Amino acid sequence: MVKIKNIPERISDSEVLNLLKTENINWEYVSFVKTFTKIKDELLSDWLNVNVKTFRSYKKNESELKENLKEQIILLISLFKHGSEVFGTVDQFNDWIETENFYLDNEKPISYLKTVTGIRFIDARLTAMEYGDNV
């Protein structure tokens, strides 16, 4: 059983490291990301820097995920939980990340989700928005 509740809306580096050591981050977590975020294999595999064929083979073979993929999955779950909290629903958060943003040099927030640093950056933007910074 996937313990998604163990992944908070705001997650520190030490919490990520702890989850990597104590939880079996596997395909079930990836499946949760797909279901929760309502994104397709092509986009998620792009975020994880894995080609779609390799991405799909993880599911078929129930292969062990690499540490960097596990970390990104944890951060994406946390980000989407945080985003749905800030915007009210995952759909509204999806709308925001898919819209060009003046404060991001007219780039879409979704374009930042390919790296751990980018995920952290968008998460920091969400926190800033909670405290009244511009969207």
Residue pairs with C-beta under 8 A, 6 or more apart in sequence:
2 28
2 29
2 32
3 23
4 29
4 32
4 77
6 19
6 23
7 19
7 74
7 77
7 78
7 81
8 15
8 78
8 81
9 78
9 81
9 82
9 85
10 78
10 82
10 123
10 127
11 74
11 75
11 78
16 71
16 74
16 75
19 25
19 74
20 67
20 70
20 71
20 74
25 65
25 70
25 73
25 74
26 62
26 64
26 65
27 58
27 59
27 62
27 63
27 65
29 70
29 73
29 74
29 77
30 44
30 58
30 59
30 65
30 73
31 59
32 77
33 39
33 44
33 73
33 76
33 77
33 80
34 40
34 41
34 44
36 77
36 80
36 90
37 44
37 76
37 80
37 90
37 94
38 90
38 91
38 94
41 52
41 55
41 56
42 52
44 55
45 51
45 52
45 54
45 55
45 56
46 114
47 72
47 76
47 113
47 114
48 55
48 69
48 72
48 73
49 114
50 58
50 69
57 63
58 65
65 73
68 116
71 116
72 116
72 119
75 116
75 119
75 120
75 123
76 113
76 119
78 123
79 113
79 119
79 122
79 123
79 126
80 90
80 93
82 123
82 126
82 127
83 90
83 93
83 96
83 97
83 126
84 90
84 92
84 93
86 93
86 126
86 129
86 130
87 93
87 95
87 96
96 109
96 135
97 108
97 109
97 110
97 113
97 122
98 108
98 109
98 110
99 108
99 109
100 106
100 107
100 108
101 107
101 108
101 109
101 135
102 134
103 125
103 134
103 135
104 112
104 125
109 122
109 125
111 118
112 118
112 119
112 121
112 122
113 119
113 122
125 133
129 135
